[in-house]
Amino acid sequence: MSTIRGFFAKVGRVHSVKGSPPVCRTIAGEARGRGRNHLEITVGAVPGMTQRRKAFVFFRVKDGRADLAASHPRYLFAFYRWLVEIRGKDPLSHWSRRGAFAPAFLWQRPVYDLYFAQSARSIRHLDRDEYVREMARSGFTHLEVNSLAFPEAAEEAVPGEIYPRFYTYLPALDQFTASFLNRGLYPAEYLRRNLARLKENAALARRYGLVPTLTCFEPRSVPEALLEKYPELRGCRVDHPFRSFKPRYNLAVGHPLVKRHYRDLIINLVRRVPDLGCLSVWTNDSGAGMEHTRSLYAGANGSAYLVREWSDEDVLARCAADNATGFLRLLRDAAAEHNPEFRVVTRLEPFGVEREFVLRGLGHGLDVEAPTLLAEGWESPYQHPRYKDSALGPFTIYNHEFSPAERLPMRKLQANGCRTHVMHAHGPVNNFEPLLGVPSPWLVREKLSAMRAAGVDYLSHFGGMAPPASVRWQPNHEVFRRFMFDPQEEPEHAVLEVARGFAGEDDAAMLVEAWRLTEQAIRGFMPNPLYFLWGVWYRIWIRPLVPDIAAIPAKARAYYERHLLATHHNPARADLSRDVLFNLMPKGVAAKAVTRIDRNALPPLDKARGLLLRQKEAEVFLDLRDRLDALRCWMTTRRNVAAWIAHVHGYLETTDGLARAAHRRSLSQMIRSEIANATALKKLLERTRTEVMAVSEEEETTFIYDDRFAGYLDRKIELMRKYGRRVPRIDPNIMWRVSNA
């Protein structure tokens, strides 16, 4: 019986009309062989197709000829690979009349593509072409292309501060081109190389049919030299006063000259990359902000052009919102002169009292990006799948729900031409960083199903994927790609089919069981928000967990404090429950986390590891075994951080001798556990050939470790043995430290 795969194996002639998108040539190069079958590739309507859809894929085969088509190039490569790899065993008769059908989502767009474009882009084993091909194969429709060509951004620094580190990701428009206003401000070679990287990325996107996009923090701060030249153009202060040692200001975007400046910037980019499809604007963070908005780190502030001082809060909110949406509209209109389909998307969470006014100003190419429309700011109606009292941001694998109630506000926005791009995360960002390839396919499937049931068309995927050379088997993304063209597939069948593709028929059930136990462990894990989301930034895996961190000499701490995201006066340096003025995990919550991890996370994970130990030496099982060994070390460190918080603070908050003795015994137990854990991790890294964690091929940064990581574990173990018996102490005056006093 002839099958789809058999047909493609005998394709000898491939044709597409002149001027077809480059993805048609890409598919032709992969599909063309030595047989007699004929493949016609089309973007747009196919002759004889009766169904009218705004988005479709199409395949029909008869008498040695097949038509492969899609409404847009962004679906074509994924659909072609889906046919060959997933539906390859289908008899040709099944597709003789099938025709067109719609993909599950219209857009699956990555934002903050960690390892391709953003803060961990120096990861080793990254083959950029292979990465983009895998993104397209997995069902992504867009590619984030604004990436710096340098390890760091050209941001002026003050000794001892950390603020310039935030500028290395989601670079602003002025990092690629100049306008009449800032020409000469950045070195020409810096701009040239950054723009060349952006264009190279866009060319890769084009090769596989993906739409090139930008994700920028805007309006971002500008060098002080520009504001000294044009003092009237000073906008709002955008830096975080606890992380910077000098104020950063952006431009007053309501001023005509600044409007002209931004118009020049976006037009210069769209002229060079005409198929840029959209710009996602993130604001009020990482050196960017909208004037007079309440969520600016330094408080609502801005230029004199928008609102009279001492105005009522509603007046301030309306003016701030009108200024923000006016800025977005300016970018949309300027880009649309060269690409009428260009859209501008903005993150909704930074807007509080301004939120409703911002929403009123969106529409007709101005879209919103958020994990939910049912809550304001950074709040979320969605909870941890097991622990309803566990506070965790919505940008993680744990955000597995999406309420049908979201449909109504989405429809209201859509009536004005404003699309809702729902943010979700099942890749590497915010999920067990710096680990690679942690499987949780059912959580992925639950979220995709819930979003589709609620009528979501546009997905904003936080994070991209791990480099294919580092993670050969990625079940999360395989479930993701299967859903794109077959959302009705039964979830258990989907996961089993993925396992069959990885391990073969005989071993598939065992692989599914290992994934199921792993996901049970993940659902049983109670995260600390700071170290779950930004554990690399805070160097939590290589820091010595001792009762008095300040007792370690500064020189001995330098190996991890050099890239720690904490200035010398940030309480995070001495207190693992704190960051700036936040207390992110009180001792009672920490004690609960220890118990829950011990009872509900580590046992199923150990069971999964035990199951894999009994398997034959198939490569897929060895790979997963090493990843689960790394995951256990990762979870154990977070468990021990929670124990540190519970018992250091517990000791300091009581004067009862028996209670203090109990806390010290628990701390001693934690220290023994963490020393053994660090030793196990080091041995794993020495023996494994599996790329279990992200490692930079260049120098270490705040956002990624380098190949000195194992050596750092040795230092951690040494310091824990040396200082582990100290009396618990947290310097209460660390916040008042002055660097040169």
LOVOTOR-351533 format. One record per residue (C-alpha): residue in one letter; x negated, y negated, z. Coordinates in steps of 0.25 Angstrom, whole numbers, plus 5000, padded with zeros to 4 digits. Layout:
BEGIN
   resn      x      y      z
      A      X      Y      Z
...
***
This chain:
BEGIN
   resn      x      y      z
      M   5000   5000   5000
      S   4994   4986   4996
      T   4992   4977   5007
      I   4989   4962   5009
      R   4975   4965   5013
      G   4973   4974   5001
      F   4979   4964   4992
      F   4969   4953   4997
      A   4957   4963   4996
      K   4960   4964   4981
      V   4962   4949   4977
      G   4953   4946   4965
      R   4959   4933   4961
      V   4963   4921   4970
      H   4969   4908   4964
      S   4974   4895   4970
      V   4977   4883   4962
      K   4967   4872   4959
      G   4965   4862   4971
      S   4970   4872   4981
      P   4964   4870   4996
      P   4951   4876   4999
      V   4957   4887   5007
      C   4962   4893   4995
      R   4948   4895   4990
      T   4944   4900   5004
      I   4955   4911   5003
      A   4951   4914   4989
      G   4937   4917   4993
      E   4941   4926   5004
      A   4952   4933   4996
      R   4946   4935   4982
      G   4940   4949   4980
      R   4939   4959   4968
      G   4953   4964   4966
      R   4964   4960   4957
      N   4974   4953   4966
      H   4977   4939   4964
      L   4979   4929   4976
      E   4985   4915   4974
      I   4983   4905   4985
      T   4992   4893   4986
      V   4994   4881   4995
      G   5008   4876   4994
      A   5020   4883   4988
      V   5019   4896   4980
      P   5027   4898   4968
      G   5040   4905   4971
      M   5039   4902   4986
      T   5054   4898   4990
      Q   5052   4895   5004
      R   5049   4880   5008
      R   5040   4879   5020
      K   5032   4867   5026
      A   5021   4878   5029
      F   5020   4892   5024
      V   5011   4903   5020
      F   5014   4912   5008
      F   5009   4926   5003
      R   5015   4934   4993
      V   5009   4946   4985
      K   5014   4954   4973
      D   5007   4961   4961
      G   4993   4958   4965
      R   4995   4943   4967
      A   4997   4936   4980
      D   5001   4922   4983
      L   4995   4916   4996
      A   5000   4902   5000
      A   5002   4892   5011
      S   5009   4879   5012
      H   4996   4873   5017
      P   4981   4877   5016
      R   4980   4878   5032
      Y   4988   4891   5032
      L   4982   4898   5020
      F   4969   4904   5025
      A   4976   4909   5038
      F   4987   4915   5030
      Y   4978   4922   5021
      R   4970   4928   5032
      W   4982   4932   5039
      L   4987   4940   5027
      V   4974   4947   5025
      E   4971   4950   5040
      I   4984   4951   5047
      R   4994   4955   5036
      G   4984   4962   5027
      K   4991   4976   5029
      D   5004   4971   5024
      P   5009   4978   5011
      L   5009   4968   5000
      S   5024   4971   4998
      H   5026   4963   5011
      W   5021   4951   5005
      S   5027   4952   4991
      R   5039   4943   4995
      R   5035   4937   5009
      G   5031   4923   5004
      A   5030   4911   5013
      F   5031   4910   5028
      A   5027   4899   5038
      P   5015   4899   5048
      A   5019   4899   5062
      F   5013   4885   5064
      L   5011   4874   5054
      W   4998   4869   5061
      Q   4988   4877   5070
      R   4978   4866   5072
      P   4966   4867   5081
      V   4962   4855   5090
      Y   4949   4854   5098
      D   4943   4865   5090
      L   4932   4869   5101
      Y   4922   4877   5093
      F   4924   4872   5079
      A   4925   4857   5081
      Q   4924   4852   5095
      S   4917   4853   5108
      A   4911   4867   5107
      R   4908   4866   5092
      S   4894   4870   5095
      I   4898   4885   5098
      R   4889   4895   5092
      H   4893   4904   5081
      L   4902   4894   5075
      D   4904   4896   5060
      R   4912   4885   5056
      D   4918   4891   5043
      E   4921   4904   5050
      Y   4928   4896   5061
      V   4937   4888   5052
      R   4940   4901   5044
      E   4944   4907   5057
      M   4953   4895   5061
      A   4960   4896   5047
      R   4961   4911   5048
      S   4967   4910   5062
      G   4978   4901   5058
      F   4973   4887   5061
      T   4978   4877   5051
      H   4969   4865   5054
      L   4954   4863   5058
      E   4949   4852   5068
      V   4937   4846   5060
      N   4932   4834   5068
      S   4920   4840   5075
      L   4907   4833   5078
      A   4894   4837   5071
      F   4886   4834   5084
      P   4886   4841   5098
      E   4890   4828   5104
      A   4898   4815   5100
      A   4891   4802   5098
      E   4896   4796   5111
      E   4888   4787   5120
      A   4886   4793   5134
      V   4882   4788   5148
      P   4872   4796   5156
      G   4879   4807   5164
      E   4893   4805   5158
      I   4900   4816   5150
      Y   4910   4808   5142
      P   4903   4809   5128
      R   4905   4825   5129
      F   4920   4822   5126
      Y   4917   4816   5112
      T   4911   4829   5106
      Y   4925   4835   5104
      L   4937   4830   5095
      P   4928   4819   5090
      A   4935   4806   5086
      L   4936   4800   5072
      D   4925   4791   5073
      Q   4915   4802   5075
      F   4916   4806   5060
      T   4918   4792   5053
      A   4917   4777   5055
      S   4926   4766   5053
      F   4923   4751   5050
      L   4924   4749   5065
      N   4914   4759   5070
      R   4904   4761   5058
      G   4890   4763   5063
      L   4894   4766   5077
      Y   4891   4781   5076
      P   4879   4786   5068
      A   4882   4789   5054
      E   4876   4802   5055
      Y   4884   4806   5066
      L   4897   4803   5059
      R   4892   4809   5046
      R   4889   4822   5053
      N   4902   4822   5060
      L   4910   4819   5048
      A   4903   4830   5040
      R   4907   4840   5051
      L   4921   4836   5050
      K   4921   4837   5035
      E   4915   4851   5036
      N   4925   4855   5045
      A   4936   4850   5036
      A   4930   4858   5025
      L   4931   4871   5033
      A   4945   4868   5036
      R   4948   4866   5022
      R   4942   4879   5017
      Y   4952   4887   5026
      G   4964   4878   5024
      L   4964   4871   5037
      V   4967   4857   5039
      P   4956   4848   5045
      T   4960   4840   5057
      L   4954   4831   5068
      T   4956   4831   5083
      C   4950   4818   5089
      F   4950   4811   5102
      E   4955   4797   5098
      P   4954   4786   5100
      R   4941   4790   5106
      S   4931   4780   5112
      V   4921   4773   5104
      P   4907   4769   5107
      E   4906   4756   5116
      A   4897   4749   5105
      L   4910   4748   5096
      L   4918   4742   5107
      E   4907   4732   5110
      K   4907   4728   5096
      Y   4923   4727   5096
      P   4927   4725   5110
      E   4941   4722   5106
      L   4943   4736   5101
      R   4941   4743   5115
      G   4952   4753   5117
      C   4954   4761   5130
      R   4945   4768   5139
      V   4945   4783   5136
      D   4934   4790   5144
      H   4936   4798   5157
      P   4930   4789   5168
      F   4926   4801   5176
      R   4918   4807   5164
      S   4912   4795   5158
      F   4903   4784   5163
      K   4906   4774   5153
      P   4920   4770   5148
      R   4924   4774   5133
      Y   4934   4766   5125
      N   4940   4768   5112
      L   4945   4758   5102
      A   4959   4750   5103
      V   4966   4758   5093
      G   4977   4748   5092
      H   4967   4737   5086
      P   4968   4735   5071
      L   4953   4737   5070
      V   4953   4750   5077
      K   4965   4755   5069
      R   4957   4752   5057
      H   4945   4760   5063
      Y   4953   4772   5065
      R   4959   4771   5052
      D   4946   4771   5046
      L   4941   4783   5054
      I   4953   4792   5050
      I   4953   4788   5036
      N   4938   4791   5034
      L   4940   4805   5039
      V   4952   4808   5031
      R   4945   4803   5019
      R   4934   4813   5021
      V   4943   4824   5025
      P   4956   4821   5018
      D   4963   4834   5023
      L   4962   4831   5038
      G   4975   4834   5043
      C   4977   4828   5056
      L   4970   4821   5068
      S   4973   4826   5082
      V   4971   4814   5092
      W   4967   4818   5106
      T   4966   4806   5115
      N   4965   4801   5130
      D   4953   4811   5132
      S   4939   4813   5128
      G   4936   4798   5125
      A   4949   4795   5118
      G   4962   4788   5122
      M   4974   4780   5118
      E   4974   4766   5124
      H   4983   4763   5137
      T   4987   4778   5138
      R   4988   4783   5153
      S   4979   4795   5151
      L   4967   4788   5147
      Y   4956   4793   5157
      A   4953   4778   5161
      G   4968   4775   5162
      A   4977   4768   5152
      N   4969   4757   5146
      G   4966   4751   5132
      S   4964   4739   5123
      A   4972   4726   5125
      Y   4980   4728   5112
      L   4991   4737   5116
      V   4998   4733   5128
      R   4999   4721   5138
      E   4992   4724   5152
      W   5002   4728   5163
      S   5012   4733   5154
      D   5023   4743   5159
      E   5019   4758   5157
      D   5029   4761   5146
      V   5023   4749   5138
      L   5009   4754   5140
      A   5013   4768   5136
      R   5020   4764   5124
      C   5009   4755   5119
      A   4999   4766   5122
      A   5007   4776   5114
      D   5010   4767   5103
      N   4995   4764   5102
      A   4992   4779   5102
      T   5002   4783   5091
      G   4998   4771   5083
      F   4983   4776   5083
      L   4988   4790   5079
      R   4997   4784   5068
      L   4985   4776   5063
      L   4977   4788   5061
      R   4988   4796   5054
      D   4991   4785   5044
      A   4976   4782   5041
      A   4974   4797   5038
      A   4987   4799   5031
      E   4982   4790   5020
      H   4973   4801   5015
      N   4981   4813   5021
      P   4996   4810   5022
      E   4997   4823   5030
      F   4988   4819   5041
      R   4993   4819   5055
      V   4988   4814   5069
      V   4991   4822   5081
      T   4989   4817   5095
      R   4988   4824   5108
      L   5000   4821   5117
      E   4995   4824   5131
      P   4986   4812   5133
      F   4999   4803   5133
      G   5007   4802   5146
      V   5016   4790   5147
      E   5013   4787   5133
      R   5018   4801   5128
      E   5032   4798   5124
      F   5028   4785   5116
      V   5017   4793   5109
      L   5027   4803   5105
      R   5036   4793   5099
      G   5025   4787   5091
      L   5021   4800   5084
      G   5027   4806   5071
      H   5024   4807   5056
      G   5010   4812   5057
      L   5008   4809   5071
      D   5009   4822   5079
      V   5007   4827   5094
      E   4998   4837   5099
      A   5001   4844   5113
      P   5003   4857   5120
      T   5017   4853   5124
      L   5027   4842   5123
      L   5034   4846   5136
      A   5024   4839   5145
      E   5017   4826   5146
      G   5002   4823   5147
      W   4994   4836   5150
      E   5005   4843   5157
      S   5011   4856   5151
      P   5023   4864   5154
      Y   5015   4876   5150
      Q   5009   4885   5161
      H   4999   4896   5163
      P   5005   4909   5158
      R   5004   4915   5172
      Y   5001   4904   5182
      K   5012   4893   5181
      D   5004   4885   5192
      S   4991   4885   5184
      A   4988   4871   5178
      L   4982   4873   5164
      G   4981   4864   5152
      P   4990   4868   5140
      F   4978   4869   5131
      T   4974   4884   5134
      I   4978   4898   5131
      Y   4987   4898   5143
      N   4997   4888   5137
      H   5005   4900   5130
      E   5019   4893   5131
      F   5026   4883   5122
      S   5040   4880   5126
      P   5052   4879   5116
      A   5055   4866   5123
      E   5043   4860   5115
      R   5052   4861   5103
      L   5060   4849   5106
      P   5049   4838   5108
      M   5042   4844   5096
      R   5054   4842   5087
      K   5056   4828   5092
      L   5042   4825   5088
      Q   5043   4832   5075
      A   5056   4824   5071
      N   5046   4812   5071
      G   5036   4819   5063
      C   5027   4822   5075
      R   5022   4836   5075
      T   5019   4843   5088
      H   5005   4850   5088
      V   5006   4860   5100
      M   4992   4862   5106
      H   4988   4876   5111
      A   4975   4884   5114
      H   4972   4898   5111
      G   4957   4896   5107
      P   4945   4893   5114
      V   4948   4879   5119
      N   4952   4878   5134
      N   4953   4894   5134
      F   4942   4900   5142
      E   4931   4891   5136
      P   4920   4895   5133
      L   4924   4909   5131
      L   4928   4913   5117
      G   4938   4923   5112
      V   4947   4925   5125
      P   4959   4933   5120
      S   4973   4929   5124
      P   4982   4932   5111
      W   4995   4933   5118
      L   4994   4919   5125
      V   4991   4914   5111
      R   5003   4921   5105
      E   5012   4916   5116
      K   5009   4901   5113
      L   5010   4903   5098
      S   5024   4909   5099
      A   5029   4899   5109
      M   5024   4887   5100
      R   5030   4893   5088
      A   5043   4896   5095
      A   5044   4881   5099
      G   5043   4877   5085
      V   5028   4872   5085
      D   5022   4870   5071
      Y   5009   4863   5075
      L   4998   4869   5084
      S   4986   4862   5089
      H   4977   4873   5093
      F   4967   4869   5104
      G   4953   4875   5101
      G   4951   4882   5088
      M   4945   4896   5090
      A   4931   4902   5094
      P   4921   4904   5083
      P   4924   4917   5075
      A   4910   4921   5076
      S   4911   4920   5091
      V   4924   4927   5093
      R   4928   4937   5082
      W   4941   4942   5089
      Q   4950   4931   5093
      P   4964   4937   5096
      N   4970   4923   5100
      H   4967   4918   5086
      E   4972   4930   5079
      V   4985   4930   5086
      F   4986   4915   5082
      R   4984   4918   5067
      R   4994   4929   5067
      F   5004   4920   5073
      M   5002   4910   5062
      F   5008   4918   5051
      D   5016   4928   5059
      P   5022   4922   5072
      Q   5032   4933   5073
      E   5022   4944   5075
      E   5024   4951   5089
      P   5013   4946   5098
      E   5009   4960   5103
      H   5008   4964   5089
      A   5000   4952   5085
      V   4989   4954   5096
      L   4989   4969   5093
      E   4986   4966   5078
      V   4975   4956   5082
      A   4969   4967   5090
      R   4970   4977   5079
      G   4962   4968   5070
      F   4951   4966   5080
      A   4950   4980   5086
      G   4957   4990   5076
      E   4969   4998   5078
      D   4964   5008   5089
      D   4958   4997   5098
      A   4969   4986   5096
      A   4977   4990   5108
      M   4965   4990   5118
      L   4961   4976   5113
      V   4975   4970   5115
      E   4975   4976   5129
      A   4962   4969   5132
      W   4967   4956   5126
      R   4980   4958   5135
      L   4972   4960   5147
      T   4964   4948   5144
      E   4976   4939   5142
      Q   4981   4944   5155
      A   4969   4939   5162
      I   4970   4926   5155
      R   4984   4924   5159
      G   4980   4928   5173
      F   4969   4917   5173
      M   4971   4904   5181
      P   4963   4893   5174
      N   4957   4881   5180
      P   4960   4870   5170
      L   4947   4863   5171
      Y   4938   4876   5169
      F   4948   4883   5160
      L   4948   4872   5150
      W   4935   4866   5151
      G   4926   4876   5158
      V   4915   4874   5149
      W   4915   4859   5151
      Y   4914   4861   5166
      R   4903   4872   5164
      I   4911   4881   5174
      W   4905   4894   5169
      I   4891   4890   5172
      R   4893   4881   5185
      P   4889   4887   5198
      L   4901   4889   5207
      V   4895   4886   5220
      P   4902   4880   5233
      D   4894   4867   5232
      I   4891   4864   5218
      A   4883   4851   5222
      A   4873   4859   5230
      I   4867   4863   5217
      P   4856   4853   5212
      A   4860   4845   5201
      K   4848   4850   5192
      A   4853   4865   5194
      R   4868   4860   5190
      A   4863   4853   5178
      Y   4864   4865   5168
      Y   4879   4865   5169
      E   4881   4850   5173
      R   4874   4845   5160
      H   4887   4849   5152
      L   4897   4849   5163
      L   4909   4840   5160
      A   4907   4832   5173
      T   4900   4820   5176
      H   4891   4820   5189
      H   4902   4813   5197
      N   4913   4823   5192
      P   4918   4831   5204
      A   4919   4843   5194
      R   4904   4844   5196
      A   4906   4849   5211
      D   4920   4853   5212
      L   4925   4864   5202
      S   4940   4860   5205
      R   4938   4845   5200
      D   4935   4837   5188
      V   4935   4822   5188
      L   4947   4819   5197
      F   4955   4832   5194
      N   4956   4843   5204
      L   4959   4854   5194
      M   4960   4866   5203
      P   4964   4864   5217
      K   4959   4875   5227
      G   4972   4882   5228
      V   4974   4883   5213
      A   4960   4888   5212
      A   4962   4899   5223
      K   4974   4903   5215
      A   4966   4904   5202
      V   4956   4913   5209
      T   4967   4923   5213
      R   4974   4923   5200
      I   4961   4925   5192
      D   4957   4936   5201
      R   4970   4943   5200
      N   4976   4940   5186
      A   4964   4936   5177
      L   4952   4944   5180
      P   4959   4958   5182
      P   4965   4959   5168
      L   4953   4953   5162
      D   4944   4964   5169
      K   4954   4975   5164
      A   4953   4970   5150
      R   4938   4970   5151
      G   4939   4984   5156
      L   4947   4988   5145
      L   4937   4983   5135
      L   4926   4991   5142
      R   4933   5004   5139
      Q   4934   5001   5124
      K   4924   5005   5113
      E   4914   4996   5109
      A   4922   4989   5098
      E   4917   4975   5096
      V   4930   4968   5098
      F   4931   4974   5112
      L   4917   4971   5116
      D   4920   4957   5111
      L   4932   4956   5120
      R   4925   4962   5132
      D   4914   4952   5132
      R   4924   4940   5131
      L   4932   4946   5142
      D   4920   4947   5151
      A   4917   4932   5148
      L   4932   4929   5151
      R   4930   4936   5164
      C   4918   4928   5168
      W   4925   4915   5163
      M   4937   4918   5172
      T   4929   4922   5184
      T   4922   4909   5183
      R   4935   4901   5183
      R   4940   4910   5195
      N   4927   4907   5202
      V   4929   4892   5200
      A   4943   4893   5206
      A   4937   4900   5218
      W   4927   4889   5219
      I   4938   4878   5219
      A   4946   4886   5229
      H   4935   4889   5239
      V   4926   4877   5238
      H   4938   4868   5240
      G   4944   4878   5250
      Y   4932   4877   5258
      L   4931   4862   5258
      E   4945   4860   5261
      T   4946   4868   5274
      T   4938   4867   5287
      D   4942   4881   5292
      G   4930   4889   5294
      L   4937   4902   5290
      A   4943   4896   5278
      R   4929   4890   5274
      A   4922   4904   5275
      A   4933   4910   5267
      H   4931   4900   5256
      R   4916   4902   5256
      R   4917   4917   5255
      S   4926   4915   5243
      L   4916   4906   5237
      S   4905   4916   5239
      Q   4914   4926   5232
      M   4916   4917   5220
      I   4901   4914   5219
      R   4898   4929   5218
      S   4909   4931   5208
      E   4904   4919   5199
      I   4889   4924   5200
      A   4894   4938   5196
      N   4902   4931   5185
      A   4891   4922   5179
      T   4882   4934   5179
      A   4892   4943   5172
      L   4894   4932   5162
      K   4879   4930   5159
      K   4878   4945   5157
      L   4890   4945   5147
      L   4883   4934   5139
      E   4870   4942   5139
      R   4876   4955   5134
      T   4888   4950   5125
      R   4887   4948   5110
      T   4901   4942   5111
      E   4902   4927   5110
      V   4911   4926   5123
      M   4909   4911   5125
      A   4906   4898   5117
      V   4891   4894   5116
      S   4885   4883   5109
      E   4875   4885   5098
      E   4870   4871   5101
      E   4868   4864   5115
      E   4877   4866   5127
      T   4888   4855   5128
      T   4899   4852   5139
      F   4908   4860   5130
      I   4900   4873   5126
      Y   4889   4881   5133
      D   4876   4885   5125
      D   4868   4897   5126
      R   4862   4893   5140
      F   4875   4898   5146
      A   4870   4911   5152
      G   4858   4903   5158
      Y   4868   4894   5164
      L   4875   4906   5171
      D   4861   4910   5177
      R   4860   4896   5183
      K   4875   4897   5188
      I   4872   4910   5195
      E   4859   4905   5201
      L   4866   4892   5207
      M   4878   4900   5212
      R   4868   4910   5220
      K   4860   4898   5225
      Y   4872   4889   5229
      G   4883   4898   5231
      R   4882   4899   5246
      R   4884   4883   5248
      V   4895   4878   5256
      P   4906   4873   5248
      R   4905   4858   5245
      I   4910   4848   5234
      D   4904   4834   5234
      P   4916   4825   5237
      N   4908   4813   5232
      I   4904   4818   5218
      M   4914   4809   5211
      W   4906   4797   5217
      R   4892   4801   5211
      V   4885   4790   5203
      S   4875   4795   5193
      N   4864   4784   5196
      A   4866   4781   5211
***
